[in-house]
Amino acid sequence: MIALVAALPLAFFFQVVQPPGGYTVAGAVVDSVTGAPLSKARVFLGGTAAPFTTGVDGKFRFDGVRAGKHQLAVERIGYMRQSFAQHSLTSGLSTAVVTGKDQATGNLVFHLMPTAVIEGYIRDASGEPVAGMTVNALRAYGVGKNRRLGGSFVTSTDDRGYYRSSMPAGAYAIVVCGHPSQEIASVQPMAYPVTFYPGSTDPSSATFLTVKPGEEARADMTLRAGPSIRITGEVPAAAGDLKLSMSVAITAPSLLGGQIAVSSTAYVLAGKFTFTGMAAGKYHLQLIRNVNDQEPRQVLGAADIEANSDPSNVSITLAPPQKISVHLTLRGQPRFPKSPLVASLDPIDGTYSSSAQIGADGKGVFPYVVPGRYALQVRMGSMLAVESVAVNAAAQSGIEVDVPETGSVDIEAAASTATVNVAGRIVRGGQPQPEVLAILVQRDTWKKIGIYRSDQSDSDGTFAWSDLPPGEYLAFAVEDGEPADYDMADALRALMPVAQPLTLSGAALQKVELKVLPLPK
């Protein structure tokens, strides 16, 4: 069971006594890979007026620092700006430096992580460079069958077929697509299919390329051209004023359920459209209504095709446009009444979230939502507790909503403004542990919505979770990785043997102590 320490005053966690003259925060900035001290690094300490610039020894020093928690950050040419003890360049979590009595802050080591580089040459089967191709480096999170793609780093090949891109360390899927900027020398028009590293057109045969901080990884690929085909189609019901306000976007399947755009838009004219210069393969077509920035994007129809002949003909049937609306009832007095009330659909098995601002009448409309499963969340300056959800014209379970590709979905929901703040400390053998990931999940819904809150312990072992709905939770103290590595059902399931149950009551503040336990193998 989790150790509750409600009998202890909050000062047990945070109070410090400041002597005359304040405290000192000092140390050195070093390269996390080589360990070499870094000169000309600008060190920022929260609450101080000016940064400190390191010399050849990489050392920095701030004197007269008030007691409390301070954010320490470094920026330097050739490195991304980073905070102290940041585990990854893709995670915003870091460790604050706590100054005060008995706090050791005079000999810190700031490990500055260099970015990684992926480079290579894209050539055709005869060894000739292919210029103007789009190269996507898609970062993977997690392990095993629950691995999913996150951010994308995009570049293109030059006249030598060469590309080079800097990015945070991690595992990446390299995907090449698009149309070359130079014509392929052939009597018959040719095109290149979407190709996955190390050189397959089958996503299931793709290999992830892992690159470490400061490492330059090579990923050469060979593209094999095939006959260029046309994809022609019709939209039988597209007439009148719709014919020029609609377009067809074409995508090709990529890794882990995502999709990659491989063509520019084709407009529907008199109910017909044409894509040219396409490679044979599988495509997903969406009929999209073009709207301005103030209106939501709408999908009016879709079709999955396998284009292998010239021309490949397809028909898309108009369907009711997608419209996802929400009617929200708010219970209680909000903590931040001037903050906007926002409902969001946070993806369970996708990448993109969508938000709807709720008006005075309690209603809102989500912009274009990619089909898939989502968790409904509500915020008003902080996260609120979703107490009930009812959905019309879509599958729903608890706070989970299954959004279809087209058609209208109406969501009725109620949210409570009651929240709890958690002041915590992470220990091992009774001693505070800094730089540890504190993960919180909802006990009954962790399989669906994953991590609910996360924080990283500061130099005195303390952390905080703010504005939590009362309820039953499971907590974990994890020394390695970042939240994205654990935000999947199987990853959390593996941690269950070290789960620490936590009940949050209606109290405004609750104090907890988490123990660092050996992780299951």
Secondary structure, DSSP 4 states (H G I P E B T S, - for coil): --EE-TTS-THHHH---PPTT-EEEEEEEEETTT--B-SS-EEEETT-SS-EE--TT-EEEEEEEPSEEE-EEEE-TTB--EETT-S-TT-----PEEESTT---SSEEEEEPBPEEEEEEEEETTS-B--S-EEEEEEEESSGGG-EEEEEEEEE--TTSEEEEEE-SEEEEEEEES--SS--S-SS-EE---EETTTBS-GGG---EEE-TT-EEE--EEE--EE-EEEEEE-TT--GGGTTSEEEEEEEE-GGG-EEE-S--EE-BTTEEEEEEEPSEEEEEEEEE---TTS--EEEEEEEEEE-SSSEEEE----PPPEEEEEEEEES--SSTTSPPEEEEEESSSS--EEEE--TTSEEEE----SEEEEEEEESSSEEEEEEEEEESSEEETTEEEE-SSSEEEEEEEEE---EEEEEEEEETTEE-SS-EEEEEETTTHHHH-EEEEEE--TTSEEEEEEEPSEEEEEEEE-SS-HHHH-SHHHHHHHGGG-EEEEE-S-SEEEEEEE--PPP-
